[in-house]
Amino acid sequence: MPVVHHSDIAAEPFKGGASYQTLVGDEQGSTPIRVGIQTSPPGYKSALHSHPYLETITVLEGEGEAWLQGSDELVPLKPGVTLVLTPHLRHWFRTTGDRPLKTYGVHASPRRIVNIHDAI
């Protein structure tokens, strides 16, 4: 898989109306990382969650905001912003505005592991 054409990758639905294209990785964990593009519609908000590994999220299109554990302020999300989320850091993000928020995520794990948490 030396070349991945995004147009060849089907998007899988996420709860809340978002969709996700897995560009690198599979259910068998055959690659050392997982890479994907998430498209979140206006009004979307992720659950409060964490991952047991480093995750990076880069904003490609649209606008949103994120909450990161340990901060009292929301982080504005727009193209040119990358979040570097350390292992076990609780966080959520949401789409603001009237356009979808498109993000490029890298999970430092062969499998995508999402730990959902109760409200803050």
Backbone hydrogen bonds, N-H to C=O, Kabsch-Sander energy under -0.5 kcal/mol:
donor,donor_aa,acceptor,acceptor_aa,energy
5,H,3,V,-0.5
6,H,4,V,-0.7
8,D,5,H,-2.4
9,I,6,H,-1.7
10,A,8,D,-0.6
12,E,20,Y,-3.0
14,F,18,A,-3.5
17,G,14,F,-1.5
19,S,39,T,-2.1
20,Y,12,E,-2.3
21,Q,37,I,-2.6
22,T,20,Y,-0.6
23,L,21,Q,-0.8
23,L,35,V,-2.4
24,V,35,V,-1.9
26,D,110,P,-0.5
29,G,26,D,-1.7
34,R,107,H,-2.3
35,V,24,V,-2.2
36,G,105,G,-2.3
37,I,21,Q,-1.9
38,Q,103,T,-2.5
39,T,19,S,-2.6
40,S,38,Q,-0.5
40,S,101,L,-3.0
43,G,95,T,-0.6
44,Y,41,P,-2.1
46,S,93,F,-2.8
49,H,47,A,-0.5
49,H,91,H,-2.5
50,S,115,N,-1.7
55,E,85,L,-2.3
56,T,106,V,-2.1
57,I,83,L,-2.1
58,T,104,Y,-2.5
59,V,81,V,-2.7
60,L,102,K,-3.2
61,E,102,K,-1.6
63,E,96,T,-0.6
64,G,77,L,-2.2
65,E,94,R,-2.0
66,A,75,V,-2.0
67,W,92,W,-2.4
69,Q,90,R,-2.8
71,S,68,L,-1.8
75,V,66,A,-3.1
77,L,64,G,-3.1
80,G,59,V,-1.3
81,V,78,K,-1.5
83,L,57,I,-3.1
85,L,55,E,-3.2
85,L,83,L,-0.6
86,T,84,V,-0.7
88,H,51,H,-3.7
89,L,86,T,-1.9
90,R,88,H,-0.6
91,H,49,H,-2.5
92,W,67,W,-1.7
94,R,65,E,-2.5
95,T,44,Y,-2.3
96,T,63,E,-2.2
101,L,40,S,-2.9
102,K,61,E,-2.2
102,K,100,P,-0.6
103,T,38,Q,-2.7
103,T,101,L,-0.5
104,Y,58,T,-2.9
105,G,36,G,-3.0
105,G,103,T,-0.6
106,V,56,T,-2.4
107,H,34,R,-3.3
108,A,54,L,-2.6
108,A,106,V,-0.5
109,S,107,H,-2.4
113,I,111,R,-0.7
115,N,50,S,-2.8
115,N,113,I,-0.5
116,I,114,V,-0.7
117,H,48,L,-2.9
